[in-house]
Amino acid sequence: MLSVAIIGAARYDKAKTNCSDVYPMRLIHSVFLPFLIAAVSVSFASHADASLDTGLTHFDQLYQTELGGVVSCQSQTESRHATCSSQLKNEGNAPFVLHHTHKTEKVFVLFHGLSDSPFFLTTVAQAIHKQGHNVLVALLPGHGKKDADQDMQDPELAARWRSNVQEMIALAPEFGEQLYLGGFSTGGALSAEYILEHPGEVKGLLLFSGALALDSSVETMASIWGIKWLAKTLDGDYQSMGPNPFKYPSVARYSAFQLTDVIFSVRDLIKQQKPLDIAIFAAHSEADNTTPISGVKDLMAYNKGQNTLFLVDKEFDVCHADVVVNEAQIKQMNFDESQVTEILPCSIPSANPQHAEMLEAMNEFIRQY
């Protein structure tokens, strides 16, 4: 707007000049005007950079509150900012930001699943970042830690998850203009709940194995009085270390029933007819026995906006947790099968053979919406 005003003023002055004024006016146009425009551009860019620097500082402060002392991860790069802590099992469990050193038009905030870590959203975040967008990947409270026993028995665990979602979203304006949320499994349920509770605030939703429904037997048990107390007793001393360095060896029963609270909350919000008119992308395996696709389809049926569903065919037999991982991530896991006492379906991680196609479908969705 500043440059338009200057050009308009220059044209007005030129109309009143005589021939002796032509040279000074040309000097203004050829020398001073470009310099002024460049200076204003630098000023705007510096302001944007300062905003992002402030955002990264606030990102660190958020996790300092959750994890105690935090330090920069060794894997930092010019475009990747990760926050590490001695409480975390390794850097792959650390929350991170992929950025472009300035604010972008779209900003994505992603949340991982129950017993998982930000590692599982690595390739999704990278694909979004390559399109020119800033991406924040959260670490949900109680996750990624060397010792998570107290966290997984915390009656306020779901409340802490929700607080983390709100705090991460509060950082988003320092990284971009239009807000998109995304989540893997539990992260998808938390994102959907937030969107229904805050209509009009979020432009789009990305769901990967979205936990919007569980096996009917689990959902039935969740309604039994005293089931959480029993689950906490059965969990005993929860073990955080296992064969996968980026995931807990099992899902704590107590935390699973905290997840059902979130799922039931999403359904209640739909029953209350909370507005939902956004663009939704969902990737789900037809072979997923952990979170039936019915929950995702119900949300899409309720949504008045554009829906895009990427289904991994049942013939590929892709498990719930494997939808978001490719071969490179499987190698990084270096999964120690010797620690698995009983080989069951989905107990050994495997790459999604449709991973590349899934990301391309997501990219096309982001380009359109």
Solvent accessible surface area in square Angstrom, and as a share of the most:
residue,aa,sasa,rsa
1,M,205,0.91
2,L,90,0.45
3,S,39,0.25
4,V,107,0.61
5,A,61,0.48
6,I,43,0.22
7,I,60,0.30
8,G,39,0.37
9,A,55,0.43
10,A,10,0.08
11,R,175,0.64
12,Y,140,0.53
13,D,60,0.31
14,K,128,0.54
15,A,87,0.68
16,K,132,0.56
17,T,42,0.24
18,N,97,0.50
19,C,120,0.72
20,S,88,0.57
21,D,51,0.26
22,V,56,0.32
23,Y,156,0.59
24,P,66,0.41
25,M,27,0.12
26,R,166,0.61
27,L,71,0.35
28,I,74,0.38
29,H,72,0.32
30,S,78,0.50
31,V,75,0.43
32,F,115,0.48
33,L,18,0.09
34,P,67,0.42
35,F,145,0.61
36,L,75,0.37
37,I,66,0.33
38,A,53,0.41
39,A,46,0.35
40,V,31,0.18
41,S,60,0.38
42,V,98,0.56
43,S,65,0.42
44,F,138,0.58
45,A,53,0.41
46,S,60,0.39
47,H,134,0.60
48,A,23,0.18
49,D,57,0.30
50,A,55,0.43
51,S,24,0.16
52,L,3,0.02
53,D,86,0.44
54,T,58,0.34
55,G,0,0.00
56,L,21,0.11
57,T,69,0.40
58,H,67,0.30
59,F,0,0.00
60,D,37,0.19
61,Q,95,0.42
62,L,22,0.11
63,Y,0,0.00
64,Q,94,0.42
65,T,123,0.71
66,E,49,0.22
67,L,4,0.02
68,G,35,0.34
69,G,57,0.55
70,V,32,0.19
71,V,99,0.57
72,S,76,0.49
73,C,4,0.03
74,Q,176,0.78
75,S,50,0.32
76,Q,58,0.26
77,T,86,0.50
78,E,150,0.67
79,S,40,0.26
80,R,52,0.19
81,H,28,0.12
82,A,0,0.00
83,T,1,0.01
84,C,13,0.08
85,S,12,0.08
86,S,94,0.61
87,Q,69,0.31
88,L,7,0.03
89,K,26,0.11
90,N,51,0.26
91,E,56,0.25
92,G,21,0.20
93,N,1,0.00
94,A,1,0.00
95,P,0,0.00
96,F,3,0.01
97,V,0,0.00
98,L,11,0.05
99,H,12,0.05
100,H,49,0.22
101,T,61,0.35
102,H,82,0.36
103,K,57,0.24
104,T,12,0.07
105,E,110,0.49
106,K,23,0.10
107,V,1,0.00
108,F,0,0.00
109,V,0,0.00
110,L,0,0.00
111,F,0,0.00
112,H,0,0.00
113,G,0,0.00
114,L,16,0.08
115,S,3,0.02
116,D,6,0.03
117,S,0,0.00
118,P,0,0.00
119,F,10,0.04
120,F,4,0.02
121,L,0,0.00
122,T,25,0.15
123,T,15,0.09
124,V,0,0.00
125,A,0,0.00
126,Q,82,0.37
127,A,10,0.08
128,I,0,0.00
129,H,27,0.12
130,K,171,0.72
131,Q,49,0.22
132,G,33,0.32
133,H,25,0.11
134,N,0,0.00
135,V,0,0.00
136,L,0,0.00
137,V,0,0.00
138,A,0,0.00
139,L,3,0.01
140,L,0,0.00
141,P,5,0.03
142,G,1,0.01
143,H,1,0.00
144,G,1,0.01
145,K,22,0.09
146,K,104,0.44
147,D,99,0.51
148,A,0,0.00
149,D,32,0.17
150,Q,159,0.71
151,D,12,0.06
152,M,2,0.01
153,Q,47,0.21
154,D,30,0.16
155,P,89,0.56
156,E,101,0.45
157,L,0,0.00
158,A,6,0.05
159,A,44,0.34
160,R,63,0.23
161,W,0,0.00
162,R,73,0.27
163,S,51,0.33
164,N,4,0.02
165,V,3,0.02
166,Q,93,0.41
167,E,84,0.38
168,M,0,0.00
169,I,9,0.05
170,A,72,0.56
171,L,16,0.08
172,A,2,0.02
173,P,83,0.52
174,E,36,0.16
175,F,0,0.00
176,G,3,0.03
177,E,121,0.54
178,Q,56,0.25
179,L,18,0.09
180,Y,0,0.00
181,L,0,0.00
182,G,0,0.00
183,G,0,0.00
184,F,0,0.00
185,S,8,0.05
186,T,0,0.00
187,G,0,0.00
188,G,0,0.00
189,A,0,0.00
190,L,2,0.01
191,S,0,0.00
192,A,2,0.02
193,E,6,0.03
194,Y,19,0.07
195,I,6,0.03
196,L,1,0.00
197,E,84,0.37
198,H,59,0.26
199,P,68,0.43
200,G,83,0.80
201,E,81,0.36
202,V,6,0.04
203,K,89,0.38
204,G,0,0.00
205,L,1,0.00
206,L,0,0.00
207,L,0,0.00
208,F,0,0.00
209,S,0,0.00
210,G,1,0.01
211,A,0,0.00
212,L,7,0.04
213,A,6,0.05
214,L,18,0.09
215,D,61,0.32
216,S,86,0.56
217,S,63,0.41
218,V,41,0.23
219,E,28,0.12
220,T,92,0.53
221,M,82,0.37
222,A,21,0.16
223,S,90,0.58
224,I,96,0.49
225,W,241,0.84
226,G,31,0.29
227,I,21,0.10
228,K,66,0.28
229,W,178,0.62
230,L,77,0.38
231,A,3,0.02
232,K,58,0.25
233,T,81,0.47
234,L,104,0.52
235,D,22,0.11
236,G,35,0.34
237,D,104,0.54
238,Y,15,0.06
239,Q,111,0.49
240,S,6,0.04
241,M,116,0.52
242,G,21,0.20
243,P,19,0.12
244,N,8,0.04
245,P,44,0.28
246,F,21,0.09
247,K,50,0.21
248,Y,4,0.02
249,P,61,0.38
250,S,62,0.40
251,V,72,0.41
252,A,3,0.02
253,R,121,0.44
254,Y,11,0.04
255,S,0,0.00
256,A,21,0.16
257,F,13,0.05
258,Q,5,0.02
259,L,9,0.05
260,T,1,0.01
261,D,53,0.28
262,V,0,0.00
263,I,1,0.01
264,F,58,0.24
265,S,26,0.17
266,V,6,0.03
267,R,78,0.29
268,D,67,0.35
269,L,16,0.08
270,I,37,0.19
271,K,157,0.67
272,Q,113,0.50
273,Q,145,0.64
274,K,69,0.29
275,P,81,0.51
276,L,9,0.04
277,D,98,0.51
278,I,17,0.08
279,A,9,0.07
280,I,0,0.00
281,F,0,0.00
282,A,1,0.01
283,A,1,0.00
284,H,0,0.00
285,S,1,0.01
286,E,75,0.34
287,A,15,0.11
288,D,11,0.06
289,N,132,0.68
290,T,73,0.43
291,T,1,0.01
292,P,43,0.27
293,I,35,0.18
294,S,58,0.37
295,G,8,0.08
296,V,1,0.00
297,K,94,0.40
298,D,92,0.48
299,L,3,0.01
300,M,16,0.07
301,A,90,0.70
302,Y,63,0.24
303,N,11,0.06
304,K,173,0.73
305,G,22,0.21
306,Q,88,0.39
307,N,50,0.26
308,T,41,0.24
309,L,62,0.31
310,F,32,0.13
311,L,66,0.33
312,V,1,0.00
313,D,63,0.33
314,K,135,0.57
315,E,140,0.63
316,F,77,0.32
317,D,106,0.55
318,V,7,0.04
319,C,21,0.13
320,H,22,0.10
321,A,25,0.20
322,D,10,0.05
323,V,0,0.00
324,V,0,0.00
325,V,0,0.00
326,N,39,0.20
327,E,112,0.50
328,A,58,0.45
329,Q,2,0.01
330,I,37,0.19
331,K,159,0.67
332,Q,108,0.48
333,M,1,0.01
334,N,125,0.64
335,F,41,0.17
336,D,54,0.28
337,E,99,0.44
338,S,101,0.65
339,Q,95,0.42
340,V,31,0.18
341,T,144,0.84
342,E,113,0.51
343,I,109,0.55
344,L,97,0.48
345,P,122,0.77
346,C,82,0.49
347,S,36,0.23
348,I,49,0.25
349,P,26,0.16
350,S,63,0.41
351,A,17,0.13
352,N,4,0.02
353,P,75,0.47
354,Q,41,0.18
355,H,10,0.04
356,A,75,0.58
357,E,87,0.39
358,M,0,0.00
359,L,24,0.12
360,E,91,0.41
361,A,28,0.22
362,M,0,0.00
363,N,22,0.11
364,E,72,0.32
365,F,5,0.02
366,I,0,0.00
367,R,132,0.48
368,Q,109,0.48
369,Y,64,0.24
